[in-house]
Amino acid sequence: MADQLAWLMDWYAAQCDGEWEHRYGVTIGTLDNPGWTLEIDLAGTPLESRDFEPVAHNISPEEAIHGPSGNKNWWTCEVEESVFKAFGGPRDLEAMIGLFREWLERSGT
């Protein structure tokens, strides 16, 4: 976990240019079913115009609407209005950050 979190902190710091951080950023929150939310603003970054294919792991379409049952590993990720949005189970924050990192690295940015 420390590796992915350290990487995300470095990515965030690299975006901070005296202006970007006043309008954009990274938000990590919690869900009540339980789980994590991760939102990363892409505006003003090289990823802003990159395509992202939504990803879902271990979650059915029904669960995506009403929340997953039990304590299983699951996550969903998408880009909406220049924001990378990920939602996942209580032990999946590292995987969610990793998906963002993989997308960035695949895009060559």
C-alpha positions as CSV (number, residue, x, y, z in Angstrom):
1,M,0.0,0.0,0.0
2,A,2.8,2.4,0.9
3,D,4.2,2.1,-2.6
4,Q,0.9,3.0,-4.4
5,L,0.2,5.8,-1.9
6,A,3.7,7.2,-2.1
7,W,3.4,7.1,-5.9
8,L,0.0,9.0,-5.8
9,M,1.6,11.6,-3.5
10,D,4.4,12.1,-6.0
11,W,2.0,12.4,-8.9
12,Y,-0.1,15.0,-7.0
13,A,3.0,17.0,-6.1
14,A,4.1,17.0,-9.7
15,Q,0.8,18.5,-10.8
16,C,1.1,21.4,-8.2
17,D,2.4,24.4,-10.1
18,G,1.0,27.2,-8.0
19,E,-2.3,27.2,-9.9
20,W,-3.6,23.6,-10.5
21,E,-3.8,22.8,-6.8
22,H,-6.1,25.8,-6.1
23,R,-8.8,24.4,-8.4
24,Y,-8.1,20.6,-8.6
25,G,-6.8,17.8,-6.6
26,V,-7.2,14.3,-5.2
27,T,-10.0,13.3,-2.8
28,I,-10.1,10.0,-0.9
29,G,-13.2,9.3,1.1
30,T,-15.2,6.4,2.5
31,L,-18.4,4.6,1.6
32,D,-21.0,3.4,4.0
33,N,-21.3,-0.1,2.6
34,P,-18.2,0.0,3.5
35,G,-15.5,1.0,1.1
36,W,-13.5,3.8,-0.4
37,T,-14.0,6.5,-3.0
38,L,-11.1,8.0,-5.0
39,E,-11.5,11.0,-7.2
40,I,-8.6,12.5,-9.1
41,D,-9.0,15.7,-11.1
42,L,-7.5,15.3,-14.6
43,A,-8.1,18.9,-15.8
44,G,-4.9,20.6,-16.7
45,T,-3.0,17.3,-16.8
46,P,-1.8,15.3,-19.8
47,L,-4.6,12.7,-18.9
48,E,-7.4,15.2,-19.4
49,S,-8.2,14.1,-23.0
50,R,-7.1,10.5,-22.7
51,D,-9.7,7.8,-23.2
52,F,-10.5,5.5,-20.3
53,E,-12.5,2.3,-20.6
54,P,-14.6,1.8,-17.4
55,V,-13.4,-1.1,-15.3
56,A,-15.4,-3.2,-12.8
57,H,-14.0,-6.1,-10.8
58,N,-16.0,-8.6,-8.8
59,I,-19.2,-6.6,-8.8
60,S,-22.4,-7.2,-10.7
61,P,-24.4,-4.5,-12.5
62,E,-27.1,-4.8,-9.7
63,E,-24.5,-4.4,-7.0
64,A,-23.0,-1.4,-8.8
65,I,-26.4,0.3,-8.3
66,H,-27.3,-0.9,-4.8
67,G,-23.9,-1.7,-3.3
68,P,-22.1,-5.0,-3.0
69,S,-23.0,-7.5,-0.4
70,G,-20.6,-9.0,2.0
71,N,-17.0,-8.2,2.6
72,K,-15.4,-9.0,-0.8
73,N,-12.8,-7.3,-2.9
74,W,-14.5,-5.2,-5.6
75,W,-14.0,-1.9,-7.4
76,T,-15.3,0.2,-10.3
77,C,-13.4,2.9,-12.1
78,E,-14.5,5.4,-14.7
79,V,-13.6,8.9,-16.0
80,E,-16.4,11.4,-16.0
81,E,-16.1,15.1,-16.7
82,S,-12.3,15.0,-16.5
83,V,-12.4,13.2,-13.1
84,F,-11.1,9.7,-12.5
85,K,-13.6,8.1,-10.2
86,A,-13.1,4.9,-8.4
87,F,-15.2,3.1,-5.8
88,G,-14.1,-0.1,-4.0
89,G,-14.3,-2.3,-1.0
90,P,-12.7,-1.6,2.4
91,R,-9.4,-3.3,1.4
92,D,-9.2,-2.1,-2.2
93,L,-7.8,1.4,-2.0
94,E,-4.4,0.2,-3.1
95,A,-5.9,-1.5,-6.2
96,M,-7.9,1.6,-7.1
97,I,-4.7,3.8,-7.0
98,G,-2.9,1.1,-8.9
99,L,-5.6,1.2,-11.7
100,F,-5.0,4.9,-12.0
101,R,-1.3,4.4,-12.1
102,E,-1.5,1.7,-14.7
103,W,-3.7,3.9,-17.0
104,L,-1.2,6.8,-16.7
105,E,1.8,4.6,-17.4
106,R,0.1,2.9,-20.4
107,S,-0.7,6.3,-21.9
108,G,3.0,7.1,-21.7
109,T,2.5,10.2,-19.6
